Amino acid sequence: MDKPVETAQSNVHVTYHQLYVADADTLPDPKYLLVFDNGLVAIQPGIAVVSTGIHTGNVAVTVQIWDQAAPAPTSAHQEEWDEIAEVTLEAHDAGEVGVVGLMSDLPGLPELTPGGPGRYRLRIYARGRDTLVDGVATEPVEDYLIMTWPTQLDDQEIIYRQTDDYGATLRASAQHARATRRWGGEQ
């Protein structure tokens, strides 16, 4: 099948630069440090945290649910986006993964894991994160496309595109955090 089973779009209210793709009632676990090695998404058990350029406000999110692996993005499609990363998320407990902002109402997007608990691939596309970094956006200035499908494998992360300045800043920060921990806090 070359088309998603379901596609939907909604504005999602985000705070603290965080857009969640999370299992029901799952929040980031403070025992895990949120490190955005790829500049876009950090994975924890039951949750993917997408870093938005805006601090607070609305972002436009489109979701596509696939029943098998979505085709790899073409070169032309990649050019439409600033960042594209693919990761694996383990949906546990209820297996009801959805898109939501921290402390905000559910945006009315469909559940991304119709098969219930298990492993799912997420391919996350982002553009516009450099538009209003750290700002407040009442109207969306950032767009996200989140594609999901079931998988049996714990596949490695795939990076298709990394071009925005905001993502470069997050990658540099993650590299610095790892170097600092490796050397016991000494620089």
C-alpha positions, 0 to 999 in steps of 0.5 A: 500500500502506497498511501496512509490508512489515515491522515489528520491535521490539527493545531497543537498548543505547546509549552517549554519547546515540547510537543509529545508523541506519548502513550496515554498519561505518559510524561517525560521521566525526570530520571532520563535526561532529555538529550536531543542528539539528532536535534529534533526528537528525544525518546524515552519509554512510551514517549517521544519528545519533539523540540519546537523552536517556539517556547509557547503557542500553536504548531501545525501538526499532520499525522499519517498512520500507515499499516506498513513502513512508509516509503522513504522520502524522495529528494524533492520531498526532503527539500520541503522540510528542514529536519527529518528523523526516524526513531522507534517508540515502544508503546506500552500500557494501554498502547494508546499513543497520541500527539499532545502538548504539555498541559494542553487539551488533546488536539483531536488527532487520531491515536497513532498506535491502532494496533495497541502496545508494541513497537512503532516507527515514527518519522518526524518532519519539521520546518519553521523552527528558526522562525520565532525561536523562544517566542510565543506564536498564537498562529502556527509558524512551525509545521510537523508531519508525524508518520507512524507504522508498526514494526517488530524491530528496534531499528536504529535512528535514521536521519534524512535531513538536518538543516535548521539552526535550531536543530544545530544548536540542540545537537551542539548542546547534546554533544557538550552534555555528553562530553561533560559527563564523560569527563566528570564535569571538567571542560 
